[in-house]
Amino acid sequence: MLPRRLLRPTGGTMTPTPMAILVLGVTHRTASVDLLERLAFTDDDLAKAYRRIAEDPAILEGVVLSTCNRVEVYAAVPGYHAGFQALKRLLCETRGIEPDELAPPLVSHYEDQAVRHLFEVAAGLDSMVLGEPQIHAQVREALRIAEAEGQVGRTLTGLFHAAARTGRRVRAETGVGAAPDAFVEAGADLAAETLGGLRGRTALVLGAGQISALAVQQLHRRGVGTVRVLNRSLERARALAERTGAEHGELEELPAALAEADLVVSATGAAGLVLHAETLRAATADRSRPLFVLDLAVPRDVEPAAAEIPGVRLVDIEGLRGVLAERAAGAAEDLSRAAAIVEEEVRRFALRRRAEHLAPLITALRRRGEEVVAAELQRFRSELASLEPEEREAVEALARGIVAKLLHDPIVRLKELSTPGSERTHARLLAQLFDLPEDLLEAAPEHRPEP
């Protein structure tokens, strides 16, 4: 069942409201880590955002995608301008951000550009780490939450399913995404550079999620002597430690454990800071060897002021951007193939969507053909009455076949000729030629790149 606001009255019935696809948000390409942190949605924030989406007539469907690399809202809207303003208000008011703060980093994509953008996101092509595997699951989870909130219909459900298929194809048919621990690997390289190698060193890993697990595995491969996992949930720390051959403990042990550590990797996913500058200052006050701190969390786990402490080198997501960009440049062949897959899927989605827009008109045209056949058979019923049943059936089949063939080419040409912005023109012409009701035509989306 579609939400009521997705329906409009047509000829005494309710038909789907015409809509276009719009995405608005910020990403690691346009915004600082600080702004991404402030825009990131918690579970409570998401519930509030979906309530706003439900109340706003300019947002017909909506999905919020909030990750380390991006905060974006995908929406089905009646038109660009009203949709842009509605999504901007949503971000500002639910996240407590002034509109002026979003002016430079805010990016929007509309219709086919929005489709292409989501497909690239789902394939990991727009991530800081090329082909990162987490984003595929995050895209699916974003749709699941929106479905649970009752804020998606046919348009965005179809879009996100197509994006998931695109992501699977890119991973299956190219080498993109072959290095899921690229963040950790890049950080480990910088740590080895700072510490003069990692073999025999002592490391702390804060958190027990997927990134933390990748960190433990990477550190073991580098020959780190002792790896200790600290987490608020001791059970989760123990589970990760047992899987990876590490030691484990509670996060409360962090101040004491820092005194022995050469390297700290933090990826807790906590809402606030986990490691404060004063804690690090106290732990390093009486030591002469350096301490490398790698903060892979968004929002940050480590207080930025820690970078000013003598002997402490702090590297966060922002600091890894340059390293990762250089590594991505070497994957030109895979990127070219991935881009071709994305374009193929964008065209496939566009054709299917245009066919859906034209479906009511095509159905009416075929029904008109059936009515003509029925009327002519009725007109000649006395002549047909003298025929044997088999002969009469053959005549009826012949009449239906002739009409079907006559209608086939106009229908095929309508689908082929209809491009973004031209569907309504061609459909109206067909409706006029065959005397079909024009209220079957959906409004053409507004095609403007800027608000």
Kinemage of the C-alpha trace (Angstrom):
@kinemage 1
@onewidth
@group {chain A} dominant
@subgroup {mainchain}
@vectorlist {calphas} color= white
{ca met a 1} P 0.000 0.000 0.000
{ca leu a 2} L 1.404 3.396 -1.031
{ca pro a 3} L 1.360 6.257 1.496
{ca arg a 4} L -1.709 8.432 0.869
{ca arg a 5} L 0.395 11.426 -0.196
{ca leu a 6} L 1.782 9.350 -3.102
{ca leu a 7} L -1.684 9.169 -4.672
{ca arg a 8} L -3.710 11.730 -6.618
{ca pro a 9} L -7.328 11.616 -7.861
{ca thr a 10} L -7.745 10.851 -11.581
{ca gly a 11} L -11.153 10.300 -13.122
{ca gly a 12} L -12.696 9.224 -9.819
{ca thr a 13} L -9.842 6.868 -8.908
{ca met a 14} L -6.513 7.267 -7.141
{ca thr a 15} L -3.367 6.974 -9.268
{ca pro a 16} L 0.312 7.393 -8.318
{ca thr a 17} L 1.512 10.984 -7.970
{ca pro a 18} L 4.131 11.937 -10.617
{ca met a 19} L 7.554 12.226 -9.049
{ca ala a 20} L 11.231 12.768 -9.792
{ca ile a 21} L 14.344 11.542 -7.961
{ca leu a 22} L 16.491 14.027 -6.030
{ca val a 23} L 19.452 13.532 -3.693
{ca leu a 24} L 20.857 16.256 -1.459
{ca gly a 25} L 23.723 16.043 1.008
{ca val a 26} L 27.424 16.274 1.736
{ca thr a 27} L 30.228 13.752 1.282
{ca his a 28} L 33.894 13.362 2.109
{ca arg a 29} L 34.619 15.047 -1.235
{ca thr a 30} L 32.892 18.299 -0.271
{ca ala a 31} L 32.803 18.476 3.539
{ca ser a 32} L 35.272 18.354 6.407
{ca val a 33} L 35.203 15.521 8.931
{ca asp a 34} L 33.963 18.058 11.479
{ca leu a 35} L 30.876 18.873 9.385
{ca leu a 36} L 30.224 15.197 8.640
{ca glu a 37} L 30.332 14.520 12.388
{ca arg a 38} L 27.779 17.235 13.087
{ca leu a 39} L 25.459 16.023 10.343
{ca ala a 40} L 25.696 12.300 11.203
{ca phe a 41} L 22.353 10.776 12.231
{ca thr a 42} L 21.897 8.669 15.368
{ca asp a 43} L 18.931 6.268 15.593
{ca asp a 44} L 16.889 8.914 17.439
{ca asp a 45} L 17.843 11.521 14.839
{ca leu a 46} L 16.680 9.190 12.056
{ca ala a 47} L 13.290 8.724 13.702
{ca lys a 48} L 12.920 12.510 13.897
{ca ala a 49} L 13.973 12.912 10.249
{ca tyr a 50} L 11.430 10.375 9.027
{ca arg a 51} L 8.668 12.116 10.970
{ca arg a 52} L 9.598 15.331 9.146
{ca ile a 53} L 9.607 13.508 5.808
{ca ala a 54} L 6.124 12.151 6.515
{ca glu a 55} L 4.828 15.658 7.274
{ca asp a 56} L 6.372 17.488 4.295
{ca pro a 57} L 4.204 17.506 1.135
{ca ala a 58} L 7.287 18.309 -0.971
{ca ile a 59} L 8.891 14.956 -0.030
{ca leu a 60} L 6.840 12.043 -1.376
{ca glu a 61} L 9.348 9.332 -0.429
{ca gly a 62} L 12.625 9.581 1.476
{ca val a 63} L 15.688 7.547 2.473
{ca val a 64} L 18.456 8.891 4.733
{ca leu a 65} L 21.949 7.502 4.098
{ca ser a 66} L 24.323 8.454 6.929
{ca thr a 67} L 27.827 6.911 6.976
{ca cys a 68} L 31.403 7.908 7.760
{ca asn a 69} L 31.807 9.278 4.231
{ca arg a 70} L 28.449 10.933 3.596
{ca val a 71} L 25.157 12.249 4.879
{ca glu a 72} L 22.606 12.257 2.056
{ca val a 73} L 18.844 12.240 1.689
{ca tyr a 74} L 17.393 10.485 -1.353
{ca ala a 75} L 13.856 11.568 -2.168
{ca ala a 76} L 11.019 11.249 -4.624
{ca val a 77} L 9.718 14.780 -5.159
{ca pro a 78} L 7.105 16.534 -7.349
{ca gly a 79} L 9.766 18.918 -8.711
{ca tyr a 80} L 13.335 20.090 -8.208
{ca his a 81} L 12.947 23.466 -6.518
{ca ala a 82} L 10.415 22.524 -3.848
{ca gly a 83} L 12.246 19.253 -3.232
{ca phe a 84} L 15.633 20.956 -2.859
{ca gln a 85} L 14.333 23.436 -0.294
{ca ala a 86} L 12.471 20.724 1.633
{ca leu a 87} L 15.543 18.478 1.889
{ca lys a 88} L 17.777 21.387 2.873
{ca arg a 89} L 15.335 22.332 5.649
{ca leu a 90} L 15.283 18.716 6.771
{ca leu a 91} L 19.076 18.585 7.145
{ca cys a 92} L 19.371 21.973 8.823
{ca glu a 93} L 16.500 21.624 11.273
{ca thr a 94} L 17.052 18.009 12.326
{ca arg a 95} L 20.828 18.431 12.718
{ca gly a 96} L 20.935 21.983 14.115
{ca ile a 97} L 22.998 23.327 11.198
{ca glu a 98} L 22.699 26.878 9.880
{ca pro a 99} L 21.868 27.036 6.137
{ca asp a 100} L 24.969 29.164 5.456
{ca glu a 101} L 27.198 26.371 6.779
{ca leu a 102} L 25.874 24.020 4.099
{ca ala a 103} L 26.130 26.436 1.186
{ca pro a 104} L 29.571 25.420 -0.175
{ca pro a 105} L 29.644 21.669 0.622
{ca leu a 106} L 25.989 20.875 -0.187
{ca val a 107} L 25.574 18.900 -3.427
{ca ser a 108} L 22.409 17.854 -5.237
{ca his a 109} L 21.775 15.392 -8.057
{ca tyr a 110} L 18.521 15.137 -10.002
{ca glu a 111} L 16.862 12.366 -11.998
{ca asp a 112} L 19.432 10.328 -14.026
{ca gln a 113} L 22.309 12.088 -12.235
{ca ala a 114} L 20.804 11.086 -8.888
{ca val a 115} L 20.414 7.502 -10.097
{ca arg a 116} L 24.023 7.414 -11.314
{ca his a 117} L 25.260 8.877 -8.029
{ca leu a 118} L 23.557 6.229 -5.879
{ca phe a 119} L 24.784 3.434 -8.148
{ca glu a 120} L 28.363 4.745 -7.791
{ca val a 121} L 27.904 5.003 -4.028
{ca ala a 122} L 26.585 1.427 -3.736
{ca ala a 123} L 29.507 0.158 -5.818
{ca gly a 124} L 32.033 1.899 -3.569
{ca leu a 125} L 33.178 4.182 -6.397
{ca asp a 126} L 32.411 7.356 -4.441
{ca ser a 127} L 34.021 6.189 -1.193
{ca met a 128} L 37.255 7.453 0.302
{ca val a 129} L 38.471 3.856 0.110
{ca leu a 130} L 37.760 2.725 -3.440
{ca gly a 131} L 35.361 -0.216 -3.415
{ca glu a 132} L 34.884 -0.315 0.365
{ca pro a 133} L 32.517 -3.233 1.110
{ca gln a 134} L 30.669 -1.656 4.047
{ca ile a 135} L 28.768 0.840 1.892
{ca his a 136} L 26.837 -1.908 0.092
{ca ala a 137} L 25.359 -3.101 3.383
{ca gln a 138} L 24.803 0.491 4.531
{ca val a 139} L 22.749 1.261 1.412
{ca arg a 140} L 20.574 -1.811 2.030
{ca glu a 141} L 20.163 -0.909 5.701
{ca ala a 142} L 19.148 2.664 4.844
{ca leu a 143} L 16.344 1.313 2.659
{ca arg a 144} L 15.277 -1.170 5.353
{ca ile a 145} L 14.923 1.617 7.933
{ca ala a 146} L 12.965 3.824 5.517
{ca glu a 147} L 10.655 0.897 4.741
{ca ala a 148} L 10.119 0.296 8.461
{ca glu a 149} L 9.220 3.974 8.844
{ca gly a 150} L 6.753 3.722 5.948
{ca gln a 151} L 8.471 6.436 3.905
{ca val a 152} L 9.285 4.648 0.642
{ca gly a 153} L 7.150 3.561 -2.276
{ca arg a 154} L 7.723 2.185 -5.753
{ca thr a 155} L 10.206 4.844 -6.888
{ca leu a 156} L 12.875 4.655 -4.171
{ca thr a 157} L 12.388 0.944 -3.523
{ca gly a 158} L 13.124 0.247 -7.181
{ca leu a 159} L 16.042 2.682 -7.146
{ca phe a 160} L 17.741 1.150 -4.111
{ca his a 161} L 17.232 -2.417 -5.327
{ca ala a 162} L 18.819 -1.442 -8.652
{ca ala a 163} L 21.702 0.212 -6.769
{ca ala a 164} L 22.300 -2.980 -4.785
{ca arg a 165} L 22.378 -4.979 -8.022
{ca thr a 166} L 24.871 -2.520 -9.511
{ca gly a 167} L 27.121 -2.827 -6.468
{ca arg a 168} L 27.072 -6.626 -6.695
{ca arg a 169} L 27.956 -6.522 -10.394
{ca val a 170} L 30.881 -4.142 -9.890
{ca arg a 171} L 32.324 -6.338 -7.152
{ca ala a 172} L 31.800 -9.541 -9.120
{ca glu a 173} L 33.038 -8.309 -12.508
{ca thr a 174} L 35.946 -6.020 -11.525
{ca gly a 175} L 38.769 -5.857 -8.999
{ca val a 176} L 37.182 -2.870 -7.252
{ca gly a 177} L 36.673 -3.660 -3.591
{ca ala a 178} L 39.393 -6.304 -3.437
{ca ala a 179} L 41.076 -4.554 -0.465
{ca pro a 180} L 38.408 -3.959 2.212
{ca asp a 181} L 40.973 -3.027 4.859
{ca ala a 182} L 42.537 -0.192 2.843
{ca phe a 183} L 41.860 2.334 5.624
{ca val a 184} L 43.662 0.176 8.147
{ca glu a 185} L 46.452 -0.707 5.736
{ca ala a 186} L 47.138 2.949 4.937
{ca gly a 187} L 47.139 3.810 8.642
{ca ala a 188} L 49.467 0.915 9.421
{ca asp a 189} L 51.897 2.158 6.768
{ca leu a 190} L 51.978 5.586 8.434
{ca ala a 191} L 52.407 3.960 11.841
{ca ala a 192} L 55.354 1.905 10.600
{ca glu a 193} L 56.883 5.053 9.136
{ca thr a 194} L 56.486 6.903 12.455
{ca leu a 195} L 57.649 4.080 14.726
{ca gly a 196} L 60.395 2.672 12.521
{ca gly a 197} L 58.476 -0.549 11.855
{ca leu a 198} L 55.743 -2.445 13.693
{ca arg a 199} L 57.384 -5.781 14.448
{ca gly a 200} L 57.369 -6.487 18.166
{ca arg a 201} L 55.385 -3.346 19.023
{ca thr a 202} L 52.471 -3.148 21.463
{ca ala a 203} L 49.112 -2.044 20.061
{ca leu a 204} L 45.720 -1.133 21.489
{ca val a 205} L 42.576 -1.504 19.389
{ca leu a 206} L 39.551 0.383 20.716
{ca gly a 207} L 36.200 -1.059 19.636
{ca ala a 208} L 35.060 -4.529 18.609
{ca gly a 209} L 33.305 -3.964 15.275
{ca gln a 210} L 34.282 -4.802 11.710
{ca ile a 211} L 36.933 -2.100 11.357
{ca ser a 212} L 38.497 -3.109 14.673
{ca ala a 213} L 38.619 -6.734 13.515
{ca leu a 214} L 40.356 -5.671 10.294
{ca ala a 215} L 42.812 -3.641 12.376
{ca val a 216} L 43.708 -6.609 14.583
{ca gln a 217} L 44.264 -8.816 11.526
{ca gln a 218} L 46.394 -6.161 9.818
{ca leu a 219} L 48.536 -5.648 12.909
{ca his a 220} L 49.129 -9.378 13.287
{ca arg a 221} L 50.230 -9.553 9.642
{ca arg a 222} L 52.690 -6.728 10.334
{ca gly a 223} L 54.292 -8.682 13.175
{ca val a 224} L 53.015 -6.557 16.075
{ca gly a 225} L 53.994 -8.283 19.307
{ca thr a 226} L 50.935 -7.669 21.502
{ca val a 227} L 47.482 -6.568 20.347
{ca arg a 228} L 44.947 -5.751 23.071
{ca val a 229} L 41.266 -5.113 22.260
{ca leu a 230} L 39.430 -2.748 24.619
{ca asn a 231} L 35.681 -2.241 24.395
{ca arg a 232} L 32.806 -1.052 26.579
{ca ser a 233} L 31.232 -4.491 26.214
{ca leu a 234} L 33.710 -6.991 27.625
{ca glu a 235} L 31.856 -9.846 25.920
{ca arg a 236} L 32.296 -8.309 22.487
{ca ala a 237} L 35.969 -7.593 23.200
{ca arg a 238} L 36.449 -11.200 24.293
{ca ala a 239} L 34.683 -12.540 21.186
{ca leu a 240} L 36.908 -10.511 18.851
{ca ala a 241} L 40.047 -11.411 20.794
{ca glu a 242} L 39.246 -15.118 20.641
{ca arg a 243} L 38.645 -14.956 16.885
{ca thr a 244} L 41.881 -13.101 16.191
{ca gly a 245} L 44.311 -14.288 18.850
{ca ala a 246} L 44.460 -10.936 20.645
{ca glu a 247} L 44.212 -9.975 24.307
{ca his a 248} L 41.123 -8.168 25.570
{ca gly a 249} L 39.828 -5.892 28.301
{ca glu a 250} L 37.296 -3.207 29.172
{ca leu a 251} L 37.569 0.359 27.919
{ca glu a 252} L 38.068 1.570 31.505
{ca glu a 253} L 41.564 0.027 31.345
{ca leu a 254} L 42.587 2.489 28.617
{ca pro a 255} L 44.546 5.054 30.728
{ca ala a 256} L 46.785 2.373 32.231
{ca ala a 257} L 47.160 0.471 28.944
{ca leu a 258} L 48.328 3.603 27.108
{ca ala a 259} L 51.548 3.687 29.100
{ca glu a 260} L 52.705 0.444 27.450
{ca ala a 261} L 51.334 1.072 23.956
{ca asp a 262} L 53.265 2.135 20.866
{ca leu a 263} L 50.204 2.266 18.652
{ca val a 264} L 46.482 2.937 19.198
{ca val a 265} L 43.780 2.214 16.606
{ca ser a 266} L 40.331 3.531 17.526
{ca ala a 267} L 37.096 2.642 15.718
{ca thr a 268} L 34.377 2.427 18.360
{ca gly a 269} L 31.449 4.127 16.639
{ca ala a 270} L 30.644 5.964 19.882
{ca ala a 271} L 28.615 9.167 19.731
{ca gly a 272} L 31.232 11.165 21.677
{ca leu a 273} L 34.980 11.237 22.325
{ca val a 274} L 36.563 8.081 23.713
{ca leu a 275} L 40.154 9.246 24.096
{ca his a 276} L 40.758 12.766 25.423
{ca ala a 277} L 43.906 14.835 24.994
{ca glu a 278} L 44.495 15.029 28.762
{ca thr a 279} L 44.417 11.234 29.033
{ca leu a 280} L 47.069 10.969 26.326
{ca arg a 281} L 49.123 13.767 27.864
{ca ala a 282} L 49.201 11.985 31.215
{ca ala a 283} L 50.060 8.621 29.628
{ca thr a 284} L 53.013 10.023 27.648
{ca ala a 285} L 54.398 12.465 30.223
{ca asp a 286} L 57.282 10.226 31.356
{ca arg a 287} L 58.151 8.425 28.129
{ca ser a 288} L 60.636 9.189 25.391
{ca arg a 289} L 59.336 6.936 22.587
{ca pro a 290} L 56.625 8.130 20.173
{ca leu a 291} L 52.977 7.086 20.284
{ca phe a 292} L 51.025 6.713 17.041
{ca val a 293} L 47.244 7.157 17.271
{ca leu a 294} L 45.027 6.175 14.331
{ca asp a 295} L 41.424 7.395 14.606
{ca leu a 296} L 39.218 5.611 12.056
{ca ala a 297} L 35.896 6.645 13.596
{ca val a 298} L 33.310 9.146 12.379
{ca pro a 299} L 32.381 10.885 14.610
{ca arg a 300} L 35.941 11.076 15.952
{ca asp a 301} L 36.978 8.920 18.895
{ca val a 302} L 40.087 10.961 19.693
{ca glu a 303} L 40.132 14.617 20.708
{ca pro a 304} L 41.872 16.608 17.916
{ca ala a 305} L 43.941 18.540 20.490
{ca ala a 306} L 45.902 15.314 21.050
{ca ala a 307} L 47.847 16.131 17.878
{ca glu a 308} L 49.562 18.976 19.768
{ca ile a 309} L 51.050 16.697 22.439
{ca pro a 310} L 54.826 16.218 22.009
{ca gly a 311} L 55.636 12.670 20.936
{ca val a 312} L 52.083 11.878 19.805
{ca arg a 313} L 51.223 11.576 16.114
{ca leu a 314} L 47.476 11.595 15.518
{ca val a 315} L 46.103 10.559 12.118
{ca asp a 316} L 42.363 10.563 11.425
{ca ile a 317} L 40.157 9.974 8.383
{ca glu a 318} L 40.985 13.444 7.078
{ca gly a 319} L 44.692 12.677 7.233
{ca leu a 320} L 44.274 9.467 5.218
{ca arg a 321} L 42.560 11.114 2.253
{ca gly a 322} L 45.713 11.958 0.321
{ca val a 323} L 47.264 8.515 0.822
{ca leu a 324} L 44.111 6.730 -0.313
{ca ala a 325} L 43.633 8.998 -3.342
{ca glu a 326} L 47.130 8.133 -4.585
{ca arg a 327} L 46.439 4.410 -4.247
{ca ala a 328} L 43.092 4.655 -6.049
{ca ala a 329} L 44.796 6.247 -9.064
{ca gly a 330} L 46.449 2.921 -9.873
{ca ala a 331} L 43.150 1.112 -10.504
{ca ala a 332} L 42.362 2.757 -13.857
{ca glu a 333} L 41.322 -0.398 -15.751
{ca asp a 334} L 38.983 -1.618 -13.007
{ca leu a 335} L 37.524 1.859 -12.634
{ca ser a 336} L 36.824 2.062 -16.365
{ca arg a 337} L 35.001 -1.275 -16.323
{ca ala a 338} L 33.097 -0.306 -13.164
{ca ala a 339} L 32.016 2.981 -14.751
{ca ala a 340} L 30.731 1.087 -17.798
{ca ile a 341} L 28.675 -1.207 -15.553
{ca val a 342} L 27.198 1.791 -13.758
{ca glu a 343} L 26.206 3.439 -17.060
{ca glu a 344} L 24.641 0.214 -18.289
{ca glu a 345} L 22.572 -0.074 -15.106
{ca val a 346} L 21.573 3.615 -15.237
{ca arg a 347} L 20.212 3.108 -18.767
{ca arg a 348} L 18.437 -0.071 -17.702
{ca phe a 349} L 16.792 1.682 -14.769
{ca ala a 350} L 15.800 4.680 -16.897
{ca leu a 351} L 14.156 2.466 -19.527
{ca arg a 352} L 12.207 0.558 -16.906
{ca arg a 353} L 11.119 3.772 -15.214
{ca arg a 354} L 9.970 5.364 -18.461
{ca ala a 355} L 8.045 2.189 -19.274
{ca glu a 356} L 6.317 2.472 -15.891
{ca his a 357} L 5.412 6.109 -16.599
{ca leu a 358} L 3.921 5.123 -19.967
{ca ala a 359} L 2.206 1.951 -18.727
{ca pro a 360} L -1.263 3.518 -18.099
{ca leu a 361} L -1.297 5.008 -21.603
{ca ile a 362} L -0.123 1.780 -23.255
{ca thr a 363} L -2.735 -0.211 -21.332
{ca ala a 364} L -5.434 2.217 -22.484
{ca leu a 365} L -4.219 1.962 -26.090
{ca arg a 366} L -4.399 -1.840 -26.039
{ca arg a 367} L -7.827 -1.672 -24.426
{ca arg a 368} L -8.961 0.677 -27.209
{ca gly a 369} L -7.744 -1.875 -29.746
{ca glu a 370} L -9.729 -4.612 -28.007
{ca glu a 371} L -12.823 -2.381 -28.045
{ca val a 372} L -12.456 -1.792 -31.790
{ca val a 373} L -12.170 -5.530 -32.439
{ca ala a 374} L -15.197 -6.265 -30.261
{ca ala a 375} L -17.259 -3.529 -31.949
{ca glu a 376} L -16.434 -4.732 -35.462
{ca leu a 377} L -17.166 -8.350 -34.602
{ca gln a 378} L -20.484 -7.253 -33.171
{ca arg a 379} L -21.258 -5.243 -36.332
{ca phe a 380} L -20.724 -8.304 -38.498
{ca arg a 381} L -22.306 -10.801 -36.122
{ca ser a 382} L -25.040 -11.778 -38.596
{ca glu a 383} L -22.484 -12.558 -41.317
{ca leu a 384} L -20.334 -14.516 -38.851
{ca ala a 385} L -23.308 -16.483 -37.571
{ca ser a 386} L -23.286 -18.729 -40.636
{ca leu a 387} L -19.692 -19.822 -40.006
{ca glu a 388} L -18.677 -22.937 -38.185
{ca pro a 389} L -17.378 -22.273 -34.605
{ca glu a 390} L -13.800 -23.027 -35.675
{ca glu a 391} L -14.077 -20.625 -38.617
{ca arg a 392} L -15.586 -17.894 -36.435
{ca glu a 393} L -12.746 -18.290 -33.900
{ca ala a 394} L -10.211 -17.999 -36.738
{ca val a 395} L -11.806 -14.755 -37.976
{ca glu a 396} L -11.827 -13.307 -34.449
{ca ala a 397} L -8.172 -14.292 -33.932
{ca leu a 398} L -7.269 -12.716 -37.284
{ca ala a 399} L -8.969 -9.440 -36.322
{ca arg a 400} L -7.224 -9.322 -32.950
{ca gly a 401} L -3.869 -10.151 -34.539
{ca ile a 402} L -4.162 -7.381 -37.140
{ca val a 403} L -4.982 -4.768 -34.484
{ca ala a 404} L -2.187 -6.007 -32.192
{ca lys a 405} L 0.352 -5.731 -35.023
{ca leu a 406} L -0.836 -2.248 -35.937
{ca leu a 407} L -0.418 -1.092 -32.325
{ca his a 408} L 2.894 -2.861 -31.733
{ca asp a 409} L 5.117 -0.445 -33.666
{ca pro a 410} L 3.671 2.762 -32.138
{ca ile a 411} L 4.141 1.301 -28.640
{ca val a 412} L 7.736 0.238 -29.330
{ca arg a 413} L 8.580 3.590 -30.932
{ca leu a 414} L 7.017 5.453 -28.003
{ca lys a 415} L 9.350 3.636 -25.583
{ca glu a 416} L 12.388 4.155 -27.821
{ca leu a 417} L 11.791 7.850 -28.519
{ca ser a 418} L 10.939 8.797 -24.950
{ca thr a 419} L 13.981 10.360 -23.295
{ca pro a 420} L 14.098 12.366 -20.043
{ca gly a 421} L 11.958 15.433 -20.615
{ca ser a 422} L 10.297 14.150 -23.819
{ca glu a 423} L 8.047 11.378 -22.467
{ca arg a 424} L 5.039 13.648 -22.068
{ca thr a 425} L 5.363 15.183 -25.546
{ca his a 426} L 5.408 11.821 -27.327
{ca ala a 427} L 2.779 10.333 -25.046
{ca arg a 428} L 0.419 13.289 -25.599
{ca leu a 429} L 0.789 12.905 -29.367
{ca leu a 430} L -0.102 9.215 -29.137
{ca ala a 431} L -3.066 10.007 -26.884
{ca gln a 432} L -4.355 12.571 -29.389
{ca leu a 433} L -3.910 10.233 -32.368
{ca phe a 434} L -5.896 7.448 -30.716
{ca asp a 435} L -8.331 9.669 -28.772
{ca leu a 436} L -7.129 8.530 -25.339
{ca pro a 437} L -7.667 10.503 -22.100
{ca glu a 438} L -4.642 12.714 -21.379
{ca asp a 439} L -5.124 12.449 -17.611
{ca leu a 440} L -3.350 9.100 -17.959
{ca leu a 441} L -0.107 10.994 -18.569
{ca glu a 442} L 2.165 11.689 -15.610
{ca ala a 443} L 3.607 15.181 -15.357
{ca ala a 444} L 7.110 15.509 -16.767
{ca pro a 445} L 9.764 16.080 -14.069
{ca glu a 446} L 11.184 19.568 -13.729
{ca his a 447} L 14.636 19.612 -15.362
{ca arg a 448} L 16.750 22.284 -13.705
{ca pro a 449} L 20.254 21.780 -12.311
{ca glu a 450} L 20.232 24.536 -9.706
{ca pro a 451} L 17.741 25.850 -7.132
